[in-house]
Amino acid sequence: MKKTAFISCGLLLFSVFTNNALSQQTNSNEDYSAFLPEMRAFNSMFDPSAKNKSMLTNGGMELSSSLALPDTPVKTQLKPYVKIIQGPGGNLALRIFKPANARAVVLEIHGGGWSSGFAALSDGFNDEMAVKCKVAVVSVDYRLAPDYPFPACVYDCQAAARWLVHNAGKEFGTEKLFLSGGSSGGHLIALTTLFIRDSLHAIDKVKGVNLMYGMFDLSRTPSSRKVTDSTPIINKKLFEEVFDLVFHGWSIEQKQDPRYSPLYADLHNLPPAFFTIGTADPLVDDTYFMESRWRLAGNKTFLATYPESPHAFNEYPLQMGMAANDKIFKWIVARSGN
């Protein structure tokens, strides 16, 4: 009897392990070595000795905002337009790319450390996604800290999600939704996904969630704590100043609140998620931990990892970045037919 029970328990554990393994897809069998010389040259461009103004000063904030502006307007295949909806703080602008006969609608949230950036900065990526995936893309111009303290941005993204859930059919001819965001935008997308499930009760409309190098634990994972002055894109100074700007005075308990750190939330009954991360990104642990929790909660995942690639590497004209974006777009196309 004991032997039978032991065997049954073993078979149950094996079944759970097997089902969990089958719920994850990866790009681990793909060879990116041909792209590494270009990536190494790109990483070497970042000078750890450069003295930049602090973001905690007015001059530093102005410099940060000016650096976000493109040198020349992004040339897009589709012409974006702006729709104004009512948000919790007044008018909320949605920047939209709309192809003919859209197969689905993507709610996109831009990055920028909750304190900089705007929807138009994602024009290149959003236009390409709209054309290649044949989806409408709706990007949110949410309120930014410190002028509008966190979590004002969370509430704006929720308002955009609510509007889409109720209006996607008549505005775009489809109720199929995807959510997409990178960096702090990935963090906001994860929170918005939970809002759609728990408050809007419309998670069945969401066919997939694209989470690019997001921060999912505001109390900071080991890799983000080990960021150095020589880390490309996000160095130690920038990381710590952004956190001081946005979350000054927050306790560890506040930062680990599931309402703000989705890594600690209940992740059951969520759509398939596509995770993108570079191994040189200080947020690599956030992606590994979140992908694992998303999958262990019974959801399907795709984990795409890129060697020696820094934060937001797919926003630059690099071979590695173009390969990463192509994989994301193909996943959306495959999911939008479901």
C-alpha positions, 0 to 999 in steps of 0.5 A: 500500500505504501509502495503504491502511494509512493509511486502515485505521488511520484507520478503526480510530481512527474506529471506536474513537472512535465506539464510545467516544462511543456508550458515554456518555450524558449529561444535557447536552441538559436545561435546569436554568435554572429551578432556578438561583435556588433553588440560588444562594440555597442556596449563599449560606447558607454563611458563609465567616467562620463559626468552627467547632470543629476536627474534630481536637479531641474537641469538634469531633468531637462537634459533627460527629457531632451535626450529622449527626443529623436534627432529627426522625426521617425518615418512611419508607414502608417500615420498615427493619430491621437484620440483623447479619452477621459482619464483619472486626471483629466484628458488622456491622450492615446496615440494610435496606429491603425492598419486596415482590417486589424486582426487585434489591438495592442495596448502599448505602454512606453518606458522611461523610468515612470518619469520621462518619455512619451508615447511618440517615442515608440513610433518606430516599434509601434508602426512596425508592429502594426504593419507586420502583425496587422494590428492596431496599436494604442499607446498611452501618454500617461502622467509622469513622476515627479510632477504626478507622483506614482501611482498616477501612471498606473491609474492612467494605464488602467483607464486606457485598458478600460476604454479599450475593453469597452470600445475596441470592437466599434473602434477597430473591428475586433475585441482581441487584445494584446498588451505590450511594454518595455522597461517601466512600461513592462512593469505597467503592462503587468499591472494593467493585465492584472487590472483587466483580470481582477477589476474589468473581468475581461481577461478572456479578451487578452490573447497575449502579453509582451513583456520586454525587460520589465521591472517586476519587483520594486524592492529590487532583485539581485541583478538590479542591486549589482548594477555598476557604473559601467553597466550599459544603458542603465548604470548605477547612478541613473538607476538609483536617481530614478528610484529616488525620484519616483519612490523616495521614502517608500518602505520595502513593504510598500515596494513589495505590495502586489498592487505595485510589484506584480512579482508578488501578485496572484498570477493565476488565470493569465494569458500567454506571455512573451518575455524578452531580456538581454543577459547584460541587463540589470533587470535580467533577474526580474524577467527570469523570476517573473517568467517562472512565477507566470509559468508556475501559476499555470500559464504559458510563456515564451522566454527569449534571452539574448547574450551580452545584450543590455537594457532596451537593446531592441530599440537600437538598429542592432542585428540582435535587436532586430532578431528580437523584434522579429520573434516578438512580431511572429509570436503576436501573429501566431496568437492573434489567430487564436 
